[in-house]
Each structure stands twice: as C-alpha cells, then as structure tokens.
Amino acid sequence: MKILSLTSSEEQLMLVIWGLDSAYMKDIMTAYPEPKPHQNTVSTFLKILVEKNYLSIEKKGRIFKYIPKIKFEDYRKFQLENLLDLFYNNDERLLLKDLNISVATTSKIEEAPKEEKSLAEVIEDSLDENAKTKDNMSSEVEKHTIEKNSKKKDKKEKKDKDKKKKKHKKSDS
C-alpha cells in the first residue's frame, strides 16, 4: 500500500487515532489536545484520511468507528525515508553523522548488505540497543504536540487580553 504525505493537521489527528488504536468521533474529540479544533474540522480531516487510505470506517448504526489502515511504525519509516531523500540525498552516513550515532553503529551499516537491512532497520536496532522503546518515542511525540498546542494557546490568550485592553481603553475615552 502506497503511503501518501500528510499535512501537519492530518498528522496530528492520526497521532491521536494511533494512540487510541481505533475510535469514534467522541473518543477522538476527548483525546485531542487543546486547543481542540471544531468537530466539523475533525470530521473533514477524517474524510480526507479515509480518501488517502490511512483510515477505514466501520459503521455502527448512525455513527462511524475509525480504524487505522497504516501502522504508526510504517508511517514513521515513510517519513524517515522522505527525510533521507530530501535532506541527505539518500546518504545514510550524513544522516547518522547529524544524529550523532556512534561509529560502531555506522560500521554495522557498512557491514550489512544493502538488501538485508535498510537504514530504518539499523537505526531501530541501534535505538533498541540503547533501551529506547516505542512508548518513549510516542510520549516524545505527544509531549511535542502538547508543547506546540500550549504555545498556540498562550499566544491566543495574549492576543485576547490585548483585544480586551484596547476595548477597555476605547470605552474610557
């Protein structure tokens, strides 16, 4: 199955759904980090994700259950391959250098025949050796999403305060 690129909003929604395994709209809205988009917006993104073959739908009466068709691990590998192609011209050594992966790990890549192990598999093995777990990666993604949304919320609150101050000054005049 061909994996298509996602917008940042679609990706954020998929991260929520991957975290839930499968979900109804109510579950998605509950799990969505603040600031939550409007339900109609989420519904539109869900339709797009179905069209892009990221999700399948099970109809339960009048409601829909959304189930991921593409695993998070497959999407992560797809993104890594895009990154490698776009920024490193498919030169694994440059990527590993930027990631500060040890010489021992890079020698494993040189030793392994190209057909046997892909870069993603070597990096994943290296992460396993360093006791990195999928849960740690997921929590890092979640933490990044929460921080990003928190910054957006802070910015919006500041903007709202500034508007109120301006309104108050105008009414005093």
TIRO-176383 format. One record per residue: residue number from 1; x, y, z of N, C-alpha, C in turn. Coordinates in steps of 0.05 Angstrom, whole numbers, padded with zeros to 5 digits. Example, Ala and Ser with C-alpha at 12.3 -4.5 7.8 and 13.67 -1.06 7.14 Angstrom:
<gutors>
+-----+--------+--------+--------+--------+--------+--------+--------+--------+--------+
| pos |    n.u |    n.v |    n.w |   ca.u |   ca.v |   ca.w |    c.u |    c.v |    c.w |
+-----+--------+--------+--------+--------+--------+--------+--------+--------+--------+
|   1 |  00264 | -00114 |  00156 |  00246 | -00090 |  00156 |  00264 | -00066 |  00156 |
|   2 |  00257 | -00045 |  00142 |  00273 | -00021 |  00143 |  00258 |  00001 |  00157 |
+-----+--------+--------+--------+--------+--------+--------+--------+--------+--------+
</gutors>
This chain:
<gutors>
+-----+--------+--------+--------+--------+--------+--------+--------+--------+--------+
| pos |    n.u |    n.v |    n.w |   ca.u |   ca.v |   ca.w |    c.u |    c.v |    c.w |
+-----+--------+--------+--------+--------+--------+--------+--------+--------+--------+
|   1 |  00017 | -00024 |  00000 |  00000 |  00000 |  00000 |  00018 |  00025 |  00000 |
|   2 |  00012 |  00043 | -00018 |  00028 |  00067 | -00021 |  00020 |  00087 |  00002 |
|   3 |  00039 |  00098 |  00015 |  00034 |  00117 |  00036 |  00037 |  00145 |  00024 |
|   4 |  00017 |  00162 |  00029 |  00017 |  00190 |  00019 |  00025 |  00208 |  00042 |
|   5 |  00036 |  00231 |  00034 |  00043 |  00251 |  00054 |  00019 |  00263 |  00067 |
|   6 |  00022 |  00272 |  00092 |  00000 |  00284 |  00107 |  00007 |  00313 |  00114 |
|   7 | -00013 |  00330 |  00116 | -00009 |  00357 |  00126 | -00003 |  00354 |  00156 |
|   8 |  00006 |  00375 |  00168 |  00011 |  00374 |  00197 | -00015 |  00369 |  00213 |
|   9 | -00037 |  00381 |  00204 | -00062 |  00376 |  00218 | -00072 |  00347 |  00215 |
|  10 | -00069 |  00336 |  00191 | -00076 |  00308 |  00187 | -00059 |  00290 |  00204 |
|  11 | -00033 |  00296 |  00205 | -00014 |  00280 |  00220 | -00021 |  00281 |  00250 |
|  12 | -00028 |  00305 |  00260 | -00035 |  00308 |  00288 | -00060 |  00291 |  00294 |
|  13 | -00079 |  00291 |  00277 | -00103 |  00274 |  00280 | -00096 |  00244 |  00280 |
|  14 | -00079 |  00237 |  00262 | -00071 |  00208 |  00260 | -00056 |  00200 |  00286 |
|  15 | -00040 |  00218 |  00297 | -00026 |  00211 |  00322 | -00046 |  00206 |  00344 |
|  16 | -00068 |  00221 |  00345 | -00089 |  00216 |  00365 | -00101 |  00189 |  00360 |
|  17 | -00108 |  00183 |  00335 | -00121 |  00158 |  00329 | -00102 |  00134 |  00333 |
|  18 | -00077 |  00137 |  00326 | -00058 |  00115 |  00331 | -00056 |  00110 |  00361 |
|  19 | -00057 |  00131 |  00377 | -00056 |  00128 |  00406 | -00081 |  00113 |  00417 |
|  20 | -00103 |  00115 |  00403 | -00128 |  00102 |  00412 | -00132 |  00075 |  00399 |
|  21 | -00117 |  00068 |  00379 | -00119 |  00043 |  00363 | -00143 |  00044 |  00343 |
|  22 | -00166 |  00051 |  00353 | -00190 |  00056 |  00336 | -00208 |  00074 |  00353 |
|  23 | -00225 |  00089 |  00339 | -00240 |  00109 |  00355 | -00265 |  00119 |  00341 |
|  24 | -00284 |  00127 |  00357 | -00307 |  00142 |  00348 | -00301 |  00171 |  00350 |
|  25 | -00317 |  00188 |  00337 | -00313 |  00217 |  00338 | -00311 |  00227 |  00367 |
|  26 | -00328 |  00217 |  00384 | -00328 |  00226 |  00412 | -00301 |  00220 |  00425 |
|  27 | -00290 |  00196 |  00420 | -00264 |  00189 |  00431 | -00242 |  00207 |  00421 |
|  28 | -00244 |  00213 |  00395 | -00223 |  00230 |  00383 | -00224 |  00258 |  00395 |
|  29 | -00248 |  00269 |  00398 | -00250 |  00296 |  00409 | -00241 |  00297 |  00438 |
|  30 | -00246 |  00276 |  00453 | -00238 |  00274 |  00481 | -00207 |  00273 |  00482 |
|  31 | -00195 |  00257 |  00465 | -00166 |  00253 |  00466 | -00150 |  00275 |  00453 |
|  32 | -00163 |  00291 |  00437 | -00149 |  00313 |  00422 | -00138 |  00333 |  00441 |
|  33 | -00113 |  00341 |  00437 | -00101 |  00361 |  00456 | -00113 |  00389 |  00451 |
|  34 | -00111 |  00405 |  00471 | -00121 |  00433 |  00469 | -00101 |  00449 |  00452 |
|  35 | -00109 |  00469 |  00438 | -00137 |  00477 |  00433 | -00149 |  00458 |  00413 |
|  36 | -00172 |  00447 |  00420 | -00186 |  00428 |  00403 | -00198 |  00442 |  00378 |
|  37 | -00195 |  00430 |  00355 | -00209 |  00441 |  00332 | -00239 |  00436 |  00334 |
|  38 | -00255 |  00449 |  00318 | -00284 |  00444 |  00318 | -00289 |  00416 |  00307 |
|  39 | -00310 |  00404 |  00316 | -00317 |  00377 |  00308 | -00320 |  00375 |  00277 |
|  40 | -00331 |  00395 |  00264 | -00334 |  00395 |  00235 | -00306 |  00394 |  00221 |
|  41 | -00287 |  00408 |  00233 | -00260 |  00407 |  00222 | -00248 |  00379 |  00224 |
|  42 | -00251 |  00367 |  00247 | -00241 |  00340 |  00251 | -00255 |  00321 |  00232 |
|  43 | -00281 |  00324 |  00228 | -00296 |  00307 |  00210 | -00285 |  00309 |  00181 |
|  44 | -00279 |  00333 |  00173 | -00268 |  00338 |  00146 | -00241 |  00324 |  00144 |
|  45 | -00224 |  00326 |  00164 | -00198 |  00313 |  00163 | -00201 |  00283 |  00163 |
|  46 | -00221 |  00272 |  00177 | -00226 |  00243 |  00177 | -00233 |  00234 |  00149 |
|  47 | -00250 |  00249 |  00135 | -00258 |  00242 |  00108 | -00233 |  00241 |  00090 |
|  48 | -00216 |  00261 |  00093 | -00191 |  00262 |  00077 | -00173 |  00238 |  00083 |
|  49 | -00171 |  00231 |  00108 | -00154 |  00209 |  00116 | -00165 |  00182 |  00106 |
|  50 | -00191 |  00180 |  00104 | -00203 |  00156 |  00092 | -00196 |  00156 |  00062 |
|  51 | -00199 |  00179 |  00048 | -00192 |  00180 |  00020 | -00163 |  00174 |  00014 |
|  52 | -00145 |  00182 |  00033 | -00117 |  00176 |  00030 | -00109 |  00148 |  00039 |
|  53 | -00129 |  00132 |  00046 | -00125 |  00105 |  00055 | -00110 |  00102 |  00081 |
|  54 | -00111 |  00122 |  00099 | -00099 |  00120 |  00125 | -00119 |  00107 |  00145 |
|  55 | -00145 |  00110 |  00139 | -00166 |  00100 |  00157 | -00186 |  00084 |  00142 |
|  56 | -00198 |  00065 |  00156 | -00221 |  00051 |  00146 | -00244 |  00058 |  00165 |
|  57 | -00269 |  00053 |  00156 | -00292 |  00060 |  00172 | -00309 |  00035 |  00177 |
|  58 | -00318 |  00033 |  00201 | -00338 |  00013 |  00208 | -00363 |  00028 |  00217 |
|  59 | -00385 |  00023 |  00204 | -00410 |  00037 |  00211 | -00424 |  00022 |  00233 |
|  60 | -00430 |  00035 |  00255 | -00444 |  00024 |  00277 | -00470 |  00041 |  00281 |
|  61 | -00491 |  00032 |  00268 | -00516 |  00047 |  00269 | -00512 |  00073 |  00254 |
|  62 | -00515 |  00095 |  00268 | -00512 |  00122 |  00255 | -00485 |  00134 |  00259 |
|  63 | -00467 |  00120 |  00273 | -00440 |  00131 |  00278 | -00419 |  00114 |  00265 |
|  64 | -00395 |  00126 |  00262 | -00373 |  00113 |  00249 | -00350 |  00108 |  00269 |
|  65 | -00338 |  00085 |  00265 | -00314 |  00078 |  00280 | -00291 |  00080 |  00260 |
|  66 | -00270 |  00094 |  00268 | -00247 |  00098 |  00250 | -00224 |  00080 |  00259 |
|  67 | -00213 |  00065 |  00240 | -00192 |  00046 |  00246 | -00168 |  00051 |  00228 |
|  68 | -00144 |  00054 |  00240 | -00121 |  00059 |  00223 | -00115 |  00036 |  00204 |
|  69 | -00110 |  00042 |  00179 | -00102 |  00022 |  00159 | -00071 |  00021 |  00157 |
|  70 | -00059 |  00043 |  00164 | -00029 |  00045 |  00162 | -00019 |  00046 |  00191 |
|  71 |  00000 |  00029 |  00197 |  00011 |  00029 |  00224 |  00029 |  00053 |  00229 |
|  72 |  00031 |  00062 |  00254 |  00048 |  00084 |  00261 |  00077 |  00079 |  00252 |
|  73 |  00086 |  00054 |  00257 |  00114 |  00047 |  00250 |  00119 |  00050 |  00220 |
|  74 |  00099 |  00042 |  00204 |  00102 |  00045 |  00175 |  00103 |  00074 |  00166 |
|  75 |  00087 |  00091 |  00179 |  00087 |  00120 |  00173 |  00114 |  00132 |  00182 |
|  76 |  00123 |  00124 |  00205 |  00149 |  00135 |  00215 |  00171 |  00127 |  00196 |
|  77 |  00171 |  00103 |  00186 |  00192 |  00094 |  00167 |  00189 |  00110 |  00141 |
|  78 |  00165 |  00114 |  00131 |  00160 |  00130 |  00107 |  00171 |  00159 |  00111 |
|  79 |  00166 |  00171 |  00134 |  00176 |  00198 |  00139 |  00207 |  00198 |  00140 |
|  80 |  00218 |  00178 |  00152 |  00248 |  00176 |  00154 |  00260 |  00174 |  00126 |
|  81 |  00247 |  00157 |  00109 |  00257 |  00154 |  00082 |  00255 |  00181 |  00066 |
|  82 |  00233 |  00195 |  00070 |  00229 |  00221 |  00057 |  00251 |  00241 |  00067 |
|  83 |  00256 |  00241 |  00093 |  00276 |  00258 |  00104 |  00303 |  00252 |  00092 |
|  84 |  00310 |  00227 |  00091 |  00335 |  00218 |  00079 |  00338 |  00227 |  00050 |
|  85 |  00317 |  00224 |  00035 |  00317 |  00231 |  00007 |  00319 |  00262 |  00004 |
|  86 |  00302 |  00276 |  00018 |  00300 |  00305 |  00015 |  00325 |  00320 |  00025 |
|  87 |  00334 |  00313 |  00049 |  00355 |  00329 |  00061 |  00383 |  00317 |  00059 |
|  88 |  00385 |  00291 |  00053 |  00411 |  00277 |  00054 |  00418 |  00263 |  00028 |
|  89 |  00402 |  00268 |  00007 |  00407 |  00255 | -00019 |  00412 |  00225 | -00016 |
|  90 |  00397 |  00213 |  00002 |  00398 |  00184 |  00008 |  00426 |  00175 |  00018 |
|  91 |  00441 |  00193 |  00029 |  00467 |  00186 |  00041 |  00463 |  00181 |  00071 |
|  92 |  00462 |  00155 |  00078 |  00456 |  00148 |  00106 |  00478 |  00158 |  00125 |
|  93 |  00502 |  00159 |  00116 |  00524 |  00167 |  00134 |  00521 |  00197 |  00143 |
|  94 |  00511 |  00214 |  00125 |  00507 |  00242 |  00133 |  00485 |  00244 |  00154 |
|  95 |  00464 |  00228 |  00150 |  00442 |  00228 |  00170 |  00452 |  00218 |  00197 |
|  96 |  00467 |  00197 |  00197 |  00477 |  00185 |  00221 |  00497 |  00205 |  00235 |
|  97 |  00512 |  00219 |  00219 |  00530 |  00239 |  00230 |  00515 |  00261 |  00244 |
|  98 |  00493 |  00271 |  00231 |  00477 |  00291 |  00244 |  00462 |  00281 |  00269 |
|  99 |  00456 |  00255 |  00269 |  00443 |  00243 |  00293 |  00463 |  00235 |  00315 |
| 100 |  00488 |  00238 |  00309 |  00510 |  00231 |  00327 |  00508 |  00201 |  00335 |
| 101 |  00502 |  00184 |  00316 |  00502 |  00155 |  00320 |  00531 |  00146 |  00320 |
| 102 |  00537 |  00129 |  00339 |  00564 |  00120 |  00343 |  00577 |  00107 |  00319 |
| 103 |  00603 |  00106 |  00318 |  00618 |  00094 |  00297 |  00612 |  00064 |  00296 |
| 104 |  00607 |  00051 |  00319 |  00600 |  00023 |  00319 |  00575 |  00018 |  00304 |
| 105 |  00556 |  00035 |  00306 |  00530 |  00032 |  00292 |  00534 |  00036 |  00262 |
| 106 |  00549 |  00057 |  00255 |  00553 |  00062 |  00226 |  00568 |  00039 |  00213 |
| 107 |  00586 |  00026 |  00228 |  00601 |  00004 |  00216 |  00581 | -00020 |  00211 |
| 108 |  00560 | -00022 |  00227 |  00540 | -00043 |  00222 |  00527 | -00039 |  00195 |
| 109 |  00522 | -00013 |  00188 |  00510 | -00007 |  00162 |  00529 | -00015 |  00139 |
| 110 |  00555 | -00009 |  00143 |  00574 | -00016 |  00122 |  00577 | -00046 |  00119 |
| 111 |  00575 | -00061 |  00142 |  00578 | -00090 |  00141 |  00554 | -00103 |  00129 |
| 112 |  00530 | -00092 |  00133 |  00506 | -00105 |  00124 |  00502 | -00101 |  00094 |
| 113 |  00496 | -00123 |  00080 |  00490 | -00119 |  00051 |  00465 | -00102 |  00048 |
| 114 |  00464 | -00086 |  00027 |  00442 | -00067 |  00023 |  00415 | -00081 |  00023 |
| 115 |  00413 | -00106 |  00013 |  00387 | -00119 |  00011 |  00377 | -00128 |  00039 |
| 116 |  00396 | -00133 |  00057 |  00389 | -00145 |  00083 |  00376 | -00125 |  00102 |
| 117 |  00388 | -00102 |  00105 |  00378 | -00083 |  00125 |  00377 | -00055 |  00113 |
| 118 |  00354 | -00043 |  00118 |  00351 | -00015 |  00110 |  00361 |  00003 |  00132 |
| 119 |  00365 |  00028 |  00125 |  00374 |  00047 |  00145 |  00355 |  00048 |  00169 |
| 120 |  00329 |  00048 |  00163 |  00309 |  00049 |  00184 |  00312 |  00026 |  00203 |
| 121 |  00318 |  00002 |  00193 |  00321 | -00022 |  00210 |  00347 | -00019 |  00227 |
| 122 |  00368 | -00009 |  00215 |  00393 | -00006 |  00230 |  00390 |  00014 |  00253 |
| 123 |  00376 |  00036 |  00246 |  00372 |  00057 |  00267 |  00354 |  00045 |  00289 |
| 124 |  00333 |  00031 |  00281 |  00315 |  00019 |  00300 |  00330 | -00001 |  00318 |
| 125 |  00348 | -00017 |  00307 |  00364 | -00035 |  00322 |  00381 | -00020 |  00342 |
| 126 |  00393 |  00002 |  00332 |  00410 |  00018 |  00349 |  00394 |  00030 |  00373 |
| 127 |  00370 |  00039 |  00367 |  00353 |  00050 |  00388 |  00346 |  00029 |  00408 |
| 128 |  00341 |  00005 |  00398 |  00335 | -00018 |  00417 |  00358 | -00023 |  00435 |
| 129 |  00382 | -00023 |  00423 |  00406 | -00028 |  00439 |  00410 | -00006 |  00460 |
| 130 |  00401 |  00018 |  00455 |  00404 |  00040 |  00474 |  00380 |  00042 |  00492 |
| 131 |  00363 |  00021 |  00493 |  00340 |  00019 |  00511 |  00318 |  00040 |  00505 |
| 132 |  00317 |  00049 |  00480 |  00295 |  00066 |  00472 |  00271 |  00049 |  00466 |
| 133 |  00248 |  00056 |  00475 |  00224 |  00040 |  00470 |  00204 |  00055 |  00454 |
| 134 |  00186 |  00041 |  00442 |  00164 |  00054 |  00427 |  00149 |  00073 |  00444 |
| 135 |  00145 |  00065 |  00470 |  00130 |  00082 |  00488 |  00144 |  00109 |  00492 |
| 136 |  00171 |  00108 |  00494 |  00186 |  00133 |  00497 |  00183 |  00151 |  00473 |
| 137 |  00183 |  00138 |  00449 |  00180 |  00154 |  00424 |  00153 |  00166 |  00423 |
| 138 |  00132 |  00150 |  00430 |  00105 |  00160 |  00429 |  00101 |  00183 |  00449 |
| 139 |  00113 |  00180 |  00473 |  00110 |  00201 |  00493 |  00125 |  00226 |  00484 |
| 140 |  00147 |  00223 |  00470 |  00161 |  00247 |  00459 |  00144 |  00261 |  00439 |
| 141 |  00131 |  00246 |  00421 |  00114 |  00258 |  00401 |  00091 |  00272 |  00415 |
| 142 |  00079 |  00259 |  00435 |  00057 |  00270 |  00450 |  00065 |  00296 |  00464 |
| 143 |  00089 |  00295 |  00477 |  00099 |  00318 |  00491 |  00103 |  00341 |  00472 |
| 144 |  00115 |  00335 |  00449 |  00119 |  00356 |  00429 |  00093 |  00368 |  00420 |
| 145 |  00073 |  00352 |  00415 |  00047 |  00361 |  00407 |  00034 |  00379 |  00428 |
| 146 |  00036 |  00370 |  00453 |  00025 |  00385 |  00476 |  00039 |  00412 |  00478 |
| 147 |  00066 |  00412 |  00476 |  00081 |  00437 |  00478 |  00073 |  00456 |  00455 |
| 148 |  00071 |  00445 |  00431 |  00063 |  00462 |  00408 |  00036 |  00474 |  00412 |
| 149 |  00017 |  00458 |  00422 | -00010 |  00468 |  00426 | -00011 |  00487 |  00449 |
| 150 |  00005 |  00483 |  00469 |  00006 |  00501 |  00492 |  00016 |  00529 |  00483 |
| 151 |  00036 |  00529 |  00466 |  00047 |  00554 |  00456 |  00025 |  00569 |  00440 |
| 152 |  00010 |  00554 |  00424 | -00012 |  00566 |  00408 | -00033 |  00578 |  00427 |
| 153 | -00039 |  00563 |  00448 | -00060 |  00572 |  00467 | -00050 |  00597 |  00481 |
| 154 | -00025 |  00597 |  00490 | -00014 |  00621 |  00504 | -00015 |  00645 |  00485 |
| 155 | -00008 |  00641 |  00460 | -00008 |  00663 |  00441 | -00036 |  00674 |  00437 |
| 156 | -00056 |  00656 |  00436 | -00084 |  00664 |  00432 | -00094 |  00679 |  00457 |
| 157 | -00087 |  00669 |  00481 | -00095 |  00683 |  00506 | -00084 |  00711 |  00507 |
| 158 | -00058 |  00714 |  00499 | -00045 |  00740 |  00500 | -00059 |  00759 |  00480 |
| 159 | -00066 |  00748 |  00457 | -00080 |  00764 |  00436 | -00107 |  00773 |  00447 |
| 160 | -00122 |  00755 |  00460 | -00148 |  00761 |  00471 | -00145 |  00783 |  00493 |
| 161 | -00125 |  00781 |  00510 | -00121 |  00801 |  00531 | -00116 |  00828 |  00519 |
| 162 | -00099 |  00829 |  00498 | -00092 |  00854 |  00484 | -00118 |  00866 |  00473 |
| 163 | -00135 |  00850 |  00461 | -00160 |  00860 |  00450 | -00177 |  00872 |  00472 |
| 164 | -00179 |  00858 |  00495 | -00195 |  00869 |  00517 | -00184 |  00895 |  00527 |
| 165 | -00158 |  00897 |  00529 | -00146 |  00923 |  00538 | -00152 |  00945 |  00519 |
| 166 | -00150 |  00940 |  00492 | -00157 |  00960 |  00473 | -00186 |  00969 |  00474 |
| 167 | -00203 |  00949 |  00478 | -00232 |  00955 |  00480 | -00237 |  00972 |  00505 |
| 168 | -00224 |  00965 |  00527 | -00227 |  00979 |  00552 | -00218 |  01008 |  00549 |
| 169 | -00195 |  01012 |  00536 | -00184 |  01039 |  00532 | -00204 |  01056 |  00515 |
| 170 | -00215 |  01043 |  00494 | -00234 |  01058 |  00477 | -00259 |  01066 |  00493 |
| 171 | -00268 |  01049 |  00510 | -00293 |  01056 |  00525 | -00287 |  01077 |  00546 |
| 172 | -00262 |  01079 |  00555 | -00255 |  01100 |  00575 | -00253 |  01128 |  00561 |
| 173 | -00248 |  01128 |  00535 | -00245 |  01154 |  00521 | -00270 |  01168 |  00516 |
+-----+--------+--------+--------+--------+--------+--------+--------+--------+--------+
</gutors>
